[in-house]
Amino acid sequence: MDSSRTLLTARLCLTPVGGADLADLRALKADPRVFAVMLGGVRSWVETADELAEDVRFWGAHGYGIWAVRERAGGGFLGITGLKDRPDGRGVALRFALWPEAQGRGLAREAAFAALRHGHEQARLARIIAVARTGNFASRTVLGGIGMTECDSFTQSGFAMVVYESRRETRPGHTTWSGRETLSGLDTGPINRSG
């Protein structure tokens, strides 16, 4: 594991997904409570293994990708977050999916914000999007809570979808991005790179 790609928050440890995560990923992605609303829906074990191989390749090619989200205290697997190109060409998208038992405690927001921050500050991405079903208020609350703003909408497989974005702006001597101060004052702690 490349520790320079590990992100630590007050409560979470995010590590690039790898072979050791396969059993946890298979369970998460096969669960309709979690993945029924994700792009592509619930995955088979074979699809999950294929996606993991693609995620590892993506990390190698881009220096960012999907992280496994674990508790810092105890190391329990909570879900995933990360950045990946959308297959519809809309751009690099923020994704997150946590077990229902991990929801409702601000963990998705903490993980998603860490991934967003990495995307802007380390990967130097100028624009990051996220897509949620119009009726998925939990995800939309997370996206708004980390400073992403609605910018577009479309219909996918009969569902109304909302597109959010975060933009990184650079001026001489100053770089800023939407969401940068969003979590100030909350108990998320610093976003640190391990190592």
C-alpha positions as CSV (number, residue, x, y, z in Angstrom):
1,M,0.0,0.0,0.0
2,D,1.3,3.5,-0.9
3,S,1.0,5.5,2.3
4,S,1.2,8.8,0.4
5,R,-2.2,8.0,-1.0
6,T,-3.7,7.3,2.5
7,L,-5.9,10.0,3.9
8,L,-6.6,10.4,7.6
9,T,-9.4,12.4,9.1
10,A,-10.5,12.7,12.7
11,R,-12.4,9.4,12.6
12,L,-11.5,7.8,9.3
13,C,-8.7,6.2,7.4
14,L,-9.0,6.1,3.6
15,T,-6.8,3.8,1.7
16,P,-6.7,3.1,-2.1
17,V,-8.7,0.0,-2.8
18,G,-6.7,-3.2,-3.3
19,G,-6.9,-6.9,-3.3
20,A,-7.2,-7.1,0.5
21,D,-10.5,-5.2,0.2
22,L,-12.1,-7.6,-2.2
23,A,-14.3,-9.5,0.4
24,D,-15.5,-6.2,1.9
25,L,-16.2,-4.7,-1.6
26,R,-18.1,-7.8,-2.7
27,A,-20.4,-7.6,0.3
28,L,-20.9,-3.8,0.0
29,K,-21.6,-3.9,-3.7
30,A,-23.9,-6.9,-3.6
31,D,-26.1,-5.2,-1.0
32,P,-29.2,-3.4,-2.5
33,R,-29.5,-1.2,0.5
34,V,-26.2,0.4,-0.6
35,F,-25.7,-0.1,-4.3
36,A,-29.2,-0.1,-5.7
37,V,-28.9,3.7,-6.2
38,M,-25.3,3.7,-7.5
39,L,-24.5,4.0,-11.2
40,G,-24.6,0.4,-12.5
41,G,-26.6,-0.9,-9.6
42,V,-25.9,-3.9,-7.5
43,R,-22.8,-5.9,-8.6
44,S,-22.1,-9.6,-8.9
45,W,-18.9,-11.0,-7.3
46,V,-17.3,-11.2,-10.7
47,E,-18.3,-7.6,-11.6
48,T,-16.8,-6.4,-8.3
49,A,-13.5,-8.2,-8.9
50,D,-13.4,-6.7,-12.4
51,E,-14.1,-3.2,-11.0
52,L,-11.4,-3.6,-8.4
53,A,-8.9,-4.5,-11.0
54,E,-10.0,-1.4,-13.0
55,D,-9.8,0.8,-9.9
56,V,-6.2,-0.3,-9.2
57,R,-5.3,0.5,-12.8
58,F,-7.0,3.8,-12.6
59,W,-5.0,4.7,-9.4
60,G,-1.8,3.8,-11.3
61,A,-2.7,6.0,-14.3
62,H,-4.1,9.0,-12.5
63,G,-2.8,9.2,-8.9
64,Y,-6.4,9.3,-7.5
65,G,-9.3,6.8,-7.5
66,I,-11.5,4.9,-5.1
67,W,-10.6,4.6,-1.4
68,A,-11.8,2.0,1.1
69,V,-13.2,3.9,4.1
70,R,-12.3,2.4,7.5
71,E,-12.7,3.6,11.1
72,R,-9.4,4.9,12.5
73,A,-10.4,3.3,15.8
74,G,-10.7,-0.4,15.2
75,G,-10.2,-0.4,11.4
76,G,-13.8,-1.6,10.6
77,F,-14.7,-1.3,6.9
78,L,-17.4,1.3,6.4
79,G,-17.6,1.7,2.7
80,I,-16.0,3.6,-0.2
81,T,-15.4,7.0,-1.5
82,G,-13.4,8.4,-4.4
83,L,-12.9,10.0,-7.7
84,K,-13.4,8.3,-11.0
85,D,-14.3,9.3,-14.6
86,R,-18.0,8.9,-15.4
87,P,-18.7,6.6,-18.3
88,D,-21.1,9.2,-19.8
89,G,-18.2,11.7,-20.3
90,R,-19.5,14.2,-17.8
91,G,-16.1,14.4,-16.0
92,V,-14.4,13.2,-12.9
93,A,-17.0,12.3,-10.4
94,L,-17.0,12.0,-6.6
95,R,-18.6,8.8,-5.4
96,F,-19.4,7.5,-1.9
97,A,-21.3,4.5,-0.5
98,L,-21.3,3.5,3.2
99,W,-23.0,0.7,5.0
100,P,-26.4,1.8,6.4
101,E,-25.1,1.2,9.9
102,A,-22.4,3.9,9.2
103,Q,-24.9,6.4,8.0
104,G,-26.3,9.3,10.0
105,R,-23.1,10.2,11.8
106,G,-21.5,12.5,9.3
107,L,-19.0,9.9,8.1
108,A,-20.1,10.1,4.5
109,R,-19.5,13.8,4.5
110,E,-16.2,13.4,6.2
111,A,-15.0,10.8,3.7
112,A,-16.4,12.6,0.7
113,F,-14.8,15.9,1.7
114,A,-11.4,14.2,2.1
115,A,-11.7,12.8,-1.4
116,L,-12.8,16.1,-2.8
117,R,-10.0,17.9,-1.1
118,H,-7.5,15.4,-2.4
119,G,-8.9,15.8,-5.9
120,H,-8.4,19.6,-5.9
121,E,-5.3,20.0,-3.8
122,Q,-3.2,16.9,-4.7
123,A,-4.5,15.7,-8.0
124,R,-5.0,19.4,-9.1
125,L,-8.4,18.7,-10.7
126,A,-10.1,21.9,-11.8
127,R,-13.6,20.5,-11.7
128,I,-15.1,17.6,-9.9
129,I,-18.8,16.6,-10.3
130,A,-21.1,14.3,-8.4
131,V,-24.4,12.9,-9.5
132,A,-27.4,11.9,-7.3
133,R,-31.0,10.9,-7.9
134,T,-33.3,13.8,-7.3
135,G,-35.0,11.8,-4.5
136,N,-31.7,10.7,-2.8
137,F,-31.8,13.4,-0.1
138,A,-29.1,11.8,2.0
139,S,-26.5,12.0,-0.8
140,R,-27.7,15.4,-1.8
141,T,-27.3,16.7,1.7
142,V,-23.7,15.3,1.8
143,L,-22.9,17.0,-1.5
144,G,-24.3,20.3,-0.4
145,G,-22.7,19.9,3.0
146,I,-19.2,19.7,1.4
147,G,-19.8,22.8,-0.7
148,M,-20.7,21.3,-4.0
149,T,-23.4,23.2,-5.9
150,E,-26.1,22.1,-8.3
151,C,-25.2,22.8,-11.9
152,D,-27.2,20.5,-14.2
153,S,-29.8,17.8,-14.3
154,F,-30.7,14.9,-16.7
155,T,-32.7,11.7,-16.8
156,Q,-31.0,8.3,-16.6
157,S,-32.8,5.0,-16.8
158,G,-36.1,6.8,-16.0
159,F,-34.7,8.6,-12.9
160,A,-34.3,12.4,-12.6
161,M,-30.7,13.1,-11.7
162,V,-29.0,16.2,-10.3
163,V,-25.4,17.1,-11.1
164,Y,-23.3,18.9,-8.5
165,E,-19.9,20.5,-9.1
166,S,-16.9,21.8,-7.2
167,R,-14.5,24.1,-9.1
168,R,-10.9,24.9,-8.3
169,E,-9.8,28.4,-9.2
170,T,-6.2,29.5,-9.5
171,R,-5.2,33.2,-9.5
172,P,-1.6,34.3,-9.2
173,G,-0.5,33.5,-5.6
174,H,-3.9,32.1,-4.6
175,T,-5.8,28.9,-5.1
176,T,-9.3,28.3,-3.9
177,W,-12.1,25.8,-4.5
178,S,-15.7,25.5,-3.5
179,G,-16.1,23.6,-0.3
180,R,-12.7,24.4,1.1
181,E,-14.1,26.0,4.3
182,T,-17.3,24.0,4.4
183,L,-16.3,21.8,7.3
184,S,-14.5,24.4,9.4
185,G,-15.7,24.2,13.0
186,L,-16.9,20.6,12.6
187,D,-15.2,17.7,14.4
188,T,-13.5,16.3,11.3
189,G,-9.9,17.2,12.2
190,P,-7.3,17.8,9.6
191,I,-7.1,15.9,6.4
192,N,-3.6,14.4,6.6
193,R,-1.7,12.2,4.2
194,S,-0.2,9.3,6.0
195,G,3.5,8.7,5.8
